[in-house]
């Protein structure tokens, strides 16, 4: 896909970008919507936005009060180019950009984009389902208005974000004279010239080749990175882009499927890698119109026990595969009865229109959670439950999970061994659901706590439970 100088105006949703690679350049996305602005989704969605404007789109209420929502493993790049070709985000919204996921993430660092937040109570970026011990998500080299503070990012914890108030561009997307300050090299994460830094630079170069439609050269570099780099993000970014570039070439086949299988086998004891790997395999088969194995992979993963946001992502892949199978003519366009019976009732698609309706419901489920309390793993738990925190021992952040079978006022508090209150993590009425809350080992005054044993206590109606956790600095 190569969109150039396109203006998009819609109502319910401005733009829904799914399974798209290629370049959006000099595009204008505008017009206030009722559901969400630009929504990017699927495991093999990695478009490059250059010289684009995202303005005045976010809903004024609801779950998607964000200008651009990058979800379910989509990993776009904003400002790809040499020299840097910035985009502009300008809105009165809750957030200008929401990132959902713990795996692959958008490429923004040192890309020189312009972010204008016109809502005094709004924020620049939100990171949902952020990992417990994250690698800093680097968003340096941008132009920010107003000048940012850590409070303008969610979660508002310095351990999650690396930003700097550089004045990169004031003239607008790709206009002459826009670069006021050299944004620096396009190597992220404040790395020195070591092997990891070289891998990131190489990935950036391959993405640029893909944008320029030199797919053969880009594929060769992606394959080299998959086989050689130790950097998790770079390796899986490259694997994802191998799946998308393969459709443009004539050298596809069993080798790519075997490669992804080998990556899954290497990460057999982890969670994120195998889930992403199986989603890539499903999309690989979908690209080849092999609908039966693609559906089998999705169903196997759904039945393996996923976090809620991953189950929604895989469910959306499953719906998309059915929609593709149903609109194809000739042999291979349908599904056999055994597979059809295995698909959960709520995810069986009767028509293309029905598929769009189901996808919309899944999207609303995905956007229903908050930043520190991501979506429930099950829609309605059947019993109260307080789980052991993870990791434990921890430093500096840990996750506390609990289940609510009904809507109740919830109190989740942390005490020291003397029974003194250290921090209140929740004190409000919440709907039924399965939740997780992050504690950054700071007290209510924002002061880091010392190493030691702490007790976290959950009260909800007549239910009370408490567990111990250990902080080791």
KAPE-V452123 format. One line per field, one symbol per residue. psi: psi as a letter, one per 30 degrees, with the letter a starting at -180 (. if undefined). burial: # if it has 16 or more other ideal C-beta (glycine too) atoms within 10 Angstrom, else .. A space follows every 50 residues. Layout:
BEGIN
psi->???
burial->???
END
This chain:
BEGIN
psi->kjkkhkkkkadekekjjkhklakjkhkjjljklfelckkkllfhjhlkkk hlkjkheklflafhhkekjjlhgkilkjgkljlkjllkjjljlekekkkk lfcklljfkhfhlkjjjfkfgllekkjlhkleilkkjkhlglkkjlkllf fgkkkikfffkjlkhkiekffljglkgfjfkjfllhjlghlaiaeeeeee eeeeeeeeeeeggieeeeeeeeeeeefekfjeeeefeeeefeeefefflg glafeeeeeeeeeeeehefaeeeeeeeeeeeeeeeefghieeeeeeeeee eeffilleeeeeeeeeeeeeeeeeeffklakffakleeeeffkkefgkkf leeeeeeeeeeeeeeegfllefilkkflejlflkkklklkljlljfklkk klkjflklkkkjlkllfggkkekjfkilkklklklkkkkgglafggkkll kaklkkkkkjbfkklllllkkj.
burial->..#......#..#####################.################ #########...###################..################# #################....##########..#..########...#.. .####.#..####..#.##..###...##...#..####.#....##.## ####.######...#..##.###.##..#.#.##############.... .#...##.##..##..#....#################.######.###. ##...#####################........#...#...#...###. ....#..##..##.#####.#######...#..#.#..#....#.##### .####..#.#.###.......##.##...#.###########......#. ...#.#.###..#.....#.#..
END
